[in-house]
Amino acid sequence: MVKIGKIEVGEFPLLLAPMEDVSDPPFRAVCKENGADLMYTEFISAEGLIRDAAKSLQKLDIYDYERPIGIQIFGENIDSMREAASRAEAAQPELIDINYGCPVKKVACKGAGAGILLDIPKMETTTREIVNQVSLPVTVKTRLGWDDKTIKIVEVALRLQDAGVKALTIHGRTREQMYKGTANWAPIRQVKEHPDIEIPIFGNGDIATPQMALEYKNTFGVDGIMIGRASIGYPWIFNEIKHFFKTGTTLPPPGIEERIAVAKKHLDFSIEWKGDKQGILEMRRHYTNYFKGIDHFKPIRMKLVTSESYSELLDILTDIPARINQNAQLSA
């Protein structure tokens, strides 16, 4: 059983990655129902949190059905990070996660996110301060390094463990790579195999199928896998991986009716969390992914992303099979 501190997260946990503008409570809800073992909030700005910015405060929303869950924070100022960690702890998650991996310019070039990989001593100091500030387990998500010339992930892992973190997730890319190219898991294996590493090591990057998940589990020896982009519009990926691990067989992909049912549920959660107007608007980014690969779907998508009425959206979703058949006949 893998434990983060005293928190049991399964024999080989599947983690939902914290993704900005994606992994909000409605998205986390459908992922949890489909097999995610541990989830994180979207990353929250320490500066926004300590200044009571509405957007940052709303990201603290967590629900009992999501547990266990971690709140992820980022920032470049140690004092702000320490105070933000206390505020995050007050929201009563199971753990606090520190983002040392975000590669976007506005974050990394200020020394936050992956930017701190250029200052490993500050990373260690910041982490130790947060560990000492809160009573919850503290975890970290990071990358291999700033670029290929600065990959010191084994040293980073040892220093973070010494600072008191209870688990480490490593994305197999450098900051320079952003999300391009292929994730390199070989350094993740080096961390996991180091004789002084005692904390769970989770791998992240490019896992898109159950077969790949099993291959990477066996090849790189990680304690669990974090899944990000493959889950967007496809929360079934978690249970599909678990089924493949257990049986060696693949589950059939969700049919159109199941896709519709989960999209409806996601829409309902979105409206419940943010209200009719904002819930409907923020759901628009998900429809394409829920129905990816469905022929003759484009005209339906246009209706979904322009409708401002909940009842109309339900009618459109309910009528998708008939509309697809109608569109197919028109294009024949």
Order of alpha helices (4+ residues) and beta strands (2+ residues): beta-beta-beta-alpha-beta-beta-alpha-alpha-beta-alpha-beta-alpha-alpha-beta-alpha-beta-alpha-beta-alpha-beta-alpha-alpha-alpha-alpha-alpha-alpha
